[in-house]
Amino acid sequence: MSAELIRISRELGARVGALSFADPVTHVYNPLEYAAATHEDYLTKFGSGKGRTVLMGMNPGPWGMAQTGVPFGEIAHVRDWMGIRGDIGKPDSEHPKRLVLGFDSPRSEVSGRRLWGWGAERFGTAEAFFERFFVLNYCPLSFMEGPNGKNRIPEKLPAAEREPLFDACDDALRQTIAALEPSLLLGVGGFAEKCLKRVSSGVPVGRVLHPSPASPAANRGWAEAAERDLAKYGIVVTS
């Protein structure tokens, strides 16, 4: 199964890498290309297993997957908990305020720290977590605009750019769902839930709170809120 996920990933990386994006987007990062080694290590180690719950985010954060190649890829948890290490390349054009330093980056992605920190606390080992869950992103590209590298989310792209991007991501998501045969699909946030509903093909779809620091609800206790969301779908987590 992991070989199939790697094939899907490579095809998606090449397909979205051929797309063009205009102002106000100034830089586009594609970690499926420059961080392919660590991304594929993640798929190899944790991609096998059918009937799991899939948690899907939107696209790479600048201090998470953009650095490590792993969804919500906060460096310490990717390196120390998942045991994924490796050389990270560079995007074709690098924003000076969003440098890709890989595992040497001093920054930590809050969303990833919350999600994977919950996984480590509740399940102990990464292997135990991935027996029940798998985590992926809908879109593999990270978009930046302006001199400060402001994040631009995919749904804010103009239609002429958004539609071919979403077509590619939808195709890859359909293939991924077919390969994983999940029991449940959960969007991490509303955008991801909408994408899953569009392609779910009969697999139940739901939603959990996004762990973003921009969310007041997440800042009041994301792990507790996420477990309440999971309980709505019959998923009870005990440490």
C-alpha positions in Angstrom: 0.0 0.0 0.0 2.8 2.5 0.8 4.2 1.9 -2.7 0.8 3.0 -4.1 0.8 6.1 -1.9 4.3 7.0 -3.1 3.2 6.6 -6.7 0.2 8.9 -6.1 2.4 11.4 -4.3 5.0 11.6 -7.1 2.3 12.0 -9.7 0.6 14.8 -7.7 3.9 16.5 -7.0 4.7 16.6 -10.7 1.2 17.7 -11.7 0.9 20.6 -9.3 4.6 21.5 -9.9 3.7 22.3 -13.5 1.0 24.8 -12.6 1.6 28.6 -12.6 0.5 31.2 -10.1 0.5 35.0 -10.5 0.6 38.0 -8.2 -0.1 38.4 -5.4 1.6 35.0 -5.0 5.3 35.5 -5.2 6.6 32.1 -4.0 5.3 28.5 -4.2 6.8 25.7 -2.2 6.3 22.0 -3.3 7.7 19.8 -0.5 6.6 16.7 -2.5 9.6 17.5 -4.7 12.3 19.1 -2.5 11.4 17.0 0.6 10.4 13.9 -1.3 12.8 11.6 0.7 11.3 12.4 4.1 7.7 12.5 2.7 8.1 9.1 1.2 9.8 7.8 4.4 6.6 8.9 6.2 4.4 7.0 3.7 6.6 3.9 3.9 6.6 3.8 7.7 3.0 4.7 8.4 1.0 4.4 5.1 0.1 0.7 5.4 -3.1 -0.3 7.1 -6.7 -0.3 6.0 -9.9 0.6 7.9 -8.3 3.5 9.8 -9.6 7.0 10.4 -8.0 9.6 8.1 -7.4 13.1 9.3 -6.8 15.5 6.5 -5.5 19.1 6.7 -5.5 21.8 4.1 -1.9 22.4 2.9 1.7 22.8 4.3 2.5 25.3 7.0 5.8 27.2 6.5 7.3 25.7 9.7 5.8 22.3 9.4 5.4 20.3 6.2 7.3 22.9 4.3 10.3 22.1 6.5 10.0 18.3 6.9 7.8 17.0 4.1 5.4 15.5 6.7 1.8 16.7 7.1 1.5 19.0 10.2 5.3 18.2 10.4 6.5 19.9 13.5 10.2 19.2 13.6 10.7 17.6 17.0 7.8 15.2 16.6 8.8 14.2 13.1 12.4 13.6 14.1 12.1 12.2 17.6 8.7 10.6 17.8 8.2 9.3 14.2 12.0 8.7 13.7 12.1 10.4 10.4 15.3 12.1 9.4 16.9 13.1 6.2 18.2 15.8 3.9 15.7 18.4 2.8 16.3 20.2 -0.4 15.3 23.7 -1.4 12.3 25.1 -3.4 13.2 26.5 -6.7 12.6 30.1 -5.5 13.0 30.7 -1.7 11.3 33.5 0.2 13.9 35.3 2.4 11.3 35.3 5.3 10.4 31.7 4.9 13.7 29.9 4.5 13.6 26.1 4.2 16.2 24.9 6.8 14.7 21.4 7.2 15.4 19.8 10.6 17.8 22.7 11.4 14.9 25.2 11.4 14.6 26.9 14.8 10.8 27.5 14.3 8.1 25.2 15.5 4.7 24.8 13.9 2.0 25.2 16.6 -0.7 23.2 14.7 1.7 20.3 14.3 2.9 20.5 17.9 -0.7 20.2 19.1 -1.7 17.4 16.8 1.3 15.2 17.1 1.8 16.1 20.8 -1.7 14.8 21.4 -0.9 11.6 19.5 2.3 11.1 21.5 0.5 11.7 24.8 -2.5 9.5 24.1 -0.9 6.7 22.2 2.7 6.7 23.4 4.4 5.4 20.2 3.9 6.6 16.7 3.2 3.1 15.6 0.3 2.8 18.1 -1.2 6.1 16.8 -0.9 5.1 13.2 -2.6 1.8 13.8 -5.8 3.8 14.2 -5.2 7.0 12.2 -3.4 8.3 9.2 -2.8 12.0 8.5 -2.5 13.7 5.2 -2.9 17.1 3.5 -5.3 17.9 0.6 -3.0 20.3 -1.3 0.8 19.8 -1.2 1.7 23.4 -2.1 2.4 26.3 0.2 1.7 29.8 -1.2 3.4 33.1 -0.1 2.8 36.6 -1.0 4.5 40.0 -0.5 7.8 40.9 1.2 6.7 39.3 4.5 5.8 35.9 3.0 2.1 36.2 4.0 0.4 32.8 3.8 -2.3 32.6 1.0 -4.7 29.7 1.5 -5.6 27.6 -1.6 -9.3 28.5 -1.6 -8.3 32.2 -2.0 -6.6 31.7 -5.3 -8.4 33.0 -8.4 -10.6 30.4 -10.1 -8.3 30.1 -13.1 -5.5 29.0 -10.8 -7.6 27.2 -8.2 -9.6 24.9 -10.5 -6.7 23.0 -12.1 -5.0 22.8 -8.7 -8.1 21.3 -7.0 -8.6 18.9 -10.0 -5.2 17.5 -9.4 -5.7 17.3 -5.6 -9.1 15.7 -6.0 -7.7 13.0 -8.3 -4.9 12.2 -5.9 -7.3 12.2 -2.9 -9.7 9.7 -4.7 -6.8 7.4 -5.3 -5.5 7.8 -1.8 -8.9 6.9 -0.3 -9.1 3.9 -2.6 -5.7 2.7 -1.5 -6.3 3.3 2.3 -9.9 2.0 2.4 -10.6 4.1 5.5 -13.5 3.6 7.8 -13.9 7.4 8.4 -12.7 10.6 6.8 -12.3 13.6 9.1 -11.4 17.1 7.8 -9.1 19.0 10.1 -11.1 22.2 9.7 -14.0 23.2 7.4 -12.1 23.5 4.1 -10.7 20.0 4.4 -14.2 18.6 5.3 -15.7 20.1 2.1 -12.9 18.6 0.0 -13.5 15.2 1.5 -17.3 15.4 0.9 -16.6 16.2 -2.7 -14.7 12.9 -3.3 -15.7 10.6 -0.5 -17.5 7.9 -2.6 -19.6 6.6 0.3 -17.0 6.7 3.1 -18.4 8.7 6.1 -17.1 12.2 6.4 -16.8 14.5 9.4 -14.8 17.2 10.9 -12.5 18.0 13.9 -11.4 21.4 15.1 -8.2 22.7 13.4 -5.3 23.1 15.9 -4.3 26.5 14.5 -3.2 29.2 16.9 -5.6 31.5 15.0 -8.5 29.6 16.4 -9.7 30.8 19.8 -11.4 27.5 20.5 -8.1 25.6 19.8 -6.2 27.9 22.1 -8.6 27.1 24.9 -7.6 23.4 24.6 -7.4 21.8 21.3 -6.8 18.2 22.4 -9.9 18.2 24.6 -12.0 19.8 21.8 -10.6 17.3 19.2 -11.5 14.3 21.5 -15.1 15.7 21.9 -15.3 15.9 18.1 -13.9 12.3 17.7 -16.5 11.1 20.2 -19.3 12.3 17.9 -18.1 9.6 15.5 -17.8 6.9 18.1 -14.0 7.2 18.5 -12.9 7.1 22.1 -9.3 7.7 22.9 -7.7 6.6 26.1 -4.1 6.9 27.1 
